[in-house]
Amino acid sequence: MTTLTFGDNLLKMTDILGYFALSLTKNQKDAEDLVQETLVKALTYKDHYQPNTNFKAWLQTIMKNTFINQYRKTKRAKAVVTTRDDVEVLDFVSATEEFTPESTLATKEINMVIDALGDNLRVPFTMHLKGFKYKEIADELGIPIGTVKSRIYLAKQSLMDSLRHYRN
């Protein structure tokens, strides 16, 4: 497929992508951003498109994966402490909520507890909160992936102990 044909087909799909994005985000502005991000990725990876396959499905897959990745990144950025069992997740105040004196104080206290962790726990834990994958953390710090997982787990346990009064 030529670049011109690819671009024409892409432009014809923008309305359909807009409707699909709106169904995912439930917000017009976020939907527009998602469509734009999808178009950029489609242009970037146009060589990966297999001619004579479903172009619409290919674009929707790019959009769905982009949406899921953004959702996961946002969720990771908000999470302070997570466990696999039945312990609640402490979240930062979301952007849609008002900042109250209590939430500001809680955020400061949580950050103080994180800062009080030793470097060997704090660094991998904060990288994990920022969305780094275990492998990326291990490569960056030059330690085995098992050590990264262990240190993140220990950091979470320490935070849960120190912030016990925030659990219901």
Disulfide bonds with the S-S distance in Angstrom:
none
